Amino acid sequence: MENLTDDGEDHLFGSNSEVNGYASSGDKPADKYGFIGGAQQHTGESAEDIPPEVLRQREAKWLEMLNSWDKWMAKKHKKVKLRCQKGIPPSLRGRAWLYLSGGKVKREQNHGKFQELDSQPGDPKWLDVIERDLHRQFPFHEMFVARGGHGQQDLFRVLKAYTLYRPEEGYCQAQAPIAAVLLMHMPAEDAFWGLVQICEKYLPGYYSAGLEAIQLDGEILYALLRQVSPVAHRHLKKHKLEPILYMTEWFMCAFSRTLPWASVLRVWDMFLCEGVKIIFRVGLVLLRCMLGSQEKLKACQGLYETMELLRAIQPRYMQEGFLVGEVIELAVSERDIEKEHLAQLRHWKETRGDLHCKSPPRMHGAKAIMTAEPPSRQDLRQKPTIIVESPLASTSDVDGGREETKVWKNTKEEQKSKKTAPPPQGTANQYPAPSGLSPLLKDAPLQRSNESLSSAEHDTYL
């Protein structure tokens, strides 16, 4: 891996962009996702390029959906799902993720809660662990490359707030990359509520002591593999390779540390819309691709060789277009997962007794979350409300197929508020620096982290 420090010297950043954690002008330029190096940096082979006119059209459609989110989710959920599968436009991805996950509603219903948690000092037991993990999260991304920069500070705030919000759960190392991905797309408060929804609705129990939920899902993955790829299943069974050994990081980090970044974003678009079945499908596709034929198994005759193969997935199988297509085509449904979940629960009880951690029921995607906790129109209202009257939204669909769309018009009240409301001010970090930030982070010089380059070797989620 390349060294981010020029000539081995430490740097004290001075400009606003550098203090925010961005690379200086003398560094290698960041790719379109913000990476300045590392395995997840964008390459032409790993991602698809979308024509600008298609992007503009998709943006208009997404703005229309977000303006009437409850109507679309109730009456046109299949269309929302299809548009998530095509990929959410980058300019609206953060807002769309917040709506899909239910984080927007959660934030509106708990107004001021994040600020309250942010102002508290936090439990020293968790603060120390969180601080040690900060530099390990996407060290090649411009937002997190600077030690003590705004990216790391916001990550600290979000993770600290979660330990105060759920003190019985505390902090798990695998929550850090989840929070970091969210922070790349939204402010700290929104990222906090997104993290809450992922931990409580999408992946309940994953980050609790004992990691029983992830072990259970490992057994579900293994059972589903028997149907998807009998050859791969027999090979893993023959070498007694437990699922927990190869799928823990995949599932707990929602593939954010495994796939090329373009593929990560597409997987998350579908995951937040359709739920955990997307994570299962990605895992099953990768296992089938790597171990699904006798020809492929010639290279891994033992447990060690198999583990090495699964740690180094071939890039062609992780390429955005290929992987997304395979995931959409794979016929594994919520019903399949829940059926296997009940079977594995019975087996667990017979062999190990009752689960120690009673997790809330898993919600399979955005529609299930909205149905379980119906929001008010006020909770879903955008601030400021964006009204789109674009010919792109009603012309023939460049994405494929024709679609008739409506433009939901302003109410008088919204039009009035548009006239009186001040224009929104876009800032890199709209929240004040936390008063509870530890002395270690406050006093740390804003320098690039050398330790972060090799820190992945020390990460463990067991």
Helices and strands as residue ranges (DSSP letters): G 6-8, H 16-19, H 52-67, H 69-75, H 77-86, G 90-92, H 93-101, H 103-109, H 113-118, H 124-134, H 150-165, H 175-183, H 188-197, I 198-202, H 212-228, H 230-238, H 243-252, H 261-274, H 277-291, H 294-297, H 303-311, H 315-318, H 320-329, H 334-352, H 366-372, H 377-380, G 391-393, H 412-420, H 439-443, G 451-453, G 455-458
